[in-house]
Each structure stands twice: as C-alpha cells, then as structure tokens.
C-alpha cells in the first residue's frame, strides 16, 4: 500500500511520451479511440486494444507492470500480467493477433523518432 502511494505521487511527473506514442499506434491499428483504451471500458474492441498495449509496453519496451497499470487508469499489475499472457498465447494460436502484432511492431520499429 505504501509503495502504491509513492508511485501515485511520482506518476504525474513522469515522462509518458513512450506510452502516449504506443497508444497512438495501437488505437490507430485497432481503429479505436485512445481515451477509451485508457478508460475502464470493457467492450471487446477496447479491451483487445488495451491488452495489446499492455503486452507491447511490457514485453517489447520493458516497461514495469505497475507503470503500465497506472497509465491505464490505475489497473493492477496482475491485470497487466494476464493481458501479456493472453496476447502471448494468442500470437501463437490466432493468425489475426499475429498479424496485428506484426503491423504494430513494424510501425514502432520503423519509426525514426522513437
């Protein structure tokens, strides 16, 4: 609990440009509103985009679980872990998830400014 309080105090002053960049790419790929991705909206279209964002942020960009959860409306780190596991499994089992991840990675790694 004390650690969460400390993180809540430092979170507003942190640089969120990398997460802002990722959410812009993912909301564009999924064709959803980025504010809805961050909100506590459980509609499938938003939750899939949100879970993919969590996966990319943690697995590809090595961002800490607590930070990703905080950025996405103070979700718990266990929610981020679940999302990462779900997308990792989906990448090997579902061709559409695999193709979305390929497109997202291309957009991230072919960018000159990030």
ABEGO torsion letter per residue (X at the ends): XAAAAAAAAAAAABBAAAAAAAAAAAAAAAGBBAAAAABBBABAAAAAAAAAAAAAAAAAAGBBAAAAAAABGGBBAAAAAAAAAAAAAAAAABAAAAAAAAAAAAAAAABAAX
